[in-house]
Amino acid sequence: HTRLCRLDLTNWKVKIISSSGKDLLPAVSPHGNLLAVCSYEPDGTYQVRIQSLLNNQTLGWATFPYHKQPVSIAVNNQGTLLFMIMQTPDARQIVRFDATTKSQEILFSSPDKNISNLMLTEDALYFSANLNGNDEIYRLQLSGGTPECLTNTRFGAAFPVLHEDKLFFSDMTDQGYQLRQTTIQP
């Protein structure tokens, strides 16, 4: 069982934001107003739910069959676009689901590469992947294109977080994991 909590850095108080005990893969929208979570249901499906962090109201949900397992999720500020890294029997995919048009689009797919740790900004997705043989941080513009490698590490990079023009990530070194930052161009 899990319990998702939010830590307020101004007063150091913890607020429980999910009490179901089965929510996984929490993702907060770029402006911090929405939460997307995934849960495994007794019928063998995965349910991804979007809720307001202001009043805990559920704004929408989607159900996915067992053979389309969410690995990492992200939601836009309006709650209309859900991005997921999804594991299928044939590939690991980055998929965009549009709640307005009820459509989905595969943005990137690989039959044999690992893709994880999805993070959404206003105009791009950031993620970890071993597309060049080593885990690095990549950016995929929402307008389209191919993933762009942003790091070049010796042993691997993971867990991208963007703040303004700085990319923060975990760098695996021969001394253990270290937090790194680099400046990126838009």
N, C-alpha and C positions, 0 to 999 in steps of 0.2 A: 504494500500500500504506500501511496505517496500523499504528501500534503504540500501544495504550492503556497509559498508565502512571499510577501513583498516587504523588503526592508526599507524604511524611510530614512534616508541618510541625513536628514535635518534633525530628527529627534531620536533616531536609532530604535524606533518602535517597529515591531513585526506585526503585519496584518495577514491573516489567512485569506487567500484569494480563491482557493478551491478546496472544498471539503469532501469531494466524492471519494477520495482515497485511491483513485485509479487513473488520474490524469498524468500524462507523460509528455515530453517534448515541448515544454512551455516556450512560447515565443511572444514577445511584446512588439506591437507595431512601432514604427520609427518615432512617432510622437509620444508613445507611452500610454495611449488611451485605450488600446484594445489588447486582449490576450487571446492567443490561439493555443489550444491544447488538443492532444490526441489521447484516446482511451481505447483499450481493447475490450470488445463487447463479448458477452457470453455466447452469442451466436457465431463467433469466429470472424466478425468484421471489425474494422477500425472506424471510429467516429472522431472526426475533427470538429471541434466546436469553437466558435468565436464569441467572446463575451466582452462587455464593456467593463473596464476597470473602475469606472466612476460609480456604477450602481450594480455591478455583477449581473446585469441582464444579458441573457443569451441572445445574440443577434442573428445567428445562423449556424448551421452544421451541415456536414457532408459525411456520408458513409462510404467506405471503401472495402472491397472484398479482401479476404485473407491474402490472396496472391498479389495485392498491390499495397505493400506495407510502407507506411510513412516512416522515414528515417530522421527527417528534420523538416521543420515547417517555419513559415514566415507569413505575416499578414500585413496588408497595407493599412494606412491610417483610416480609411473609410470602411474597412471590413468587406470590400467588394472583390478584392483579389487575394487569393490564397496561393502561396508558392510552397511546393513540397519537393523534397528529395524522396523519391519513391523507389523501393526495391520491388522489381517484378521477377518472375522466373527467368527472363531473358536479359534484363539490363537494369542498371541503376539510372534513373531519370530525374531531371529537374522539370517539373510540370507547373504550369500556371492554370489555375481554375478561376474563371470569371463568374461571379455570382449574378451579375447583371444580365449577361447573355446566356448563362447556363452552359458555357462552353469550356473546353480544356485544350491546352496546347502543350506539346512537349518542346521545351526550350533547348534541352541538351540531353543526350543519352549516350551511355557507354555500356557495352556488353561485359567488359572485364576490368574497368577502373573503379576505384573507390571514390565516392563523392559524399561529403558530410558537412555538418556544421554550417547550415544556411543562415545568412544574415541579409536583411533587406534594408536598402536606403531608398530615397525618393526615386532614384533612376537606375539602380543596379542591384544585382545580387552578388554577394561575396560568399565564398565557400572554400572548404579544403578539398583537395583532390590529388590523386597521384597520376595525373595525366601525362607527366613527363617521366614517370618512374619513381619520383620522390614526392611525398606529401608537401604541397605548397598551397598558398592562398591564391585564388583566382577571382576575377571579376567578370560577370556576364551582364552587359547592358540590357535593360528592359526593352530597349528599342530594337534589339536583335544583334546578331553577330555570333562570334565564337568566343569562348572563354579566354581571357587574357591573364597570364601568370604575373603576379605582383611581387612574389618573393623568390629568393634563390638561396635556400638553406642547405646545410650539409647533411642533416639527418631528417628534417621535416618540420613543417609549420602547420598549425591548426588553430581553430577557434578565432576567426576574424571578428574584430570589433572596429567600427569606423567612428571617429569623432573629428568633425570638421575635415581637414585634409590629412589627418593622421590615421594610419592603419595600425592597430595593436593586434598582436597575435602571440601564440605560444610557440616558441622555437625549441625543438628538441636538440640538445647539444651533448657533447661527451661529458659535460658537468651536470646534466639533468635538464629539466625544462626551465626556460627563462622567458620572461615577458619582454617582447621587443616591440619597437614601433618604427614605422617608416612613413615618409611623406609620399602621398600618391597624387598624381595629376587627375583631374576630372575626365 
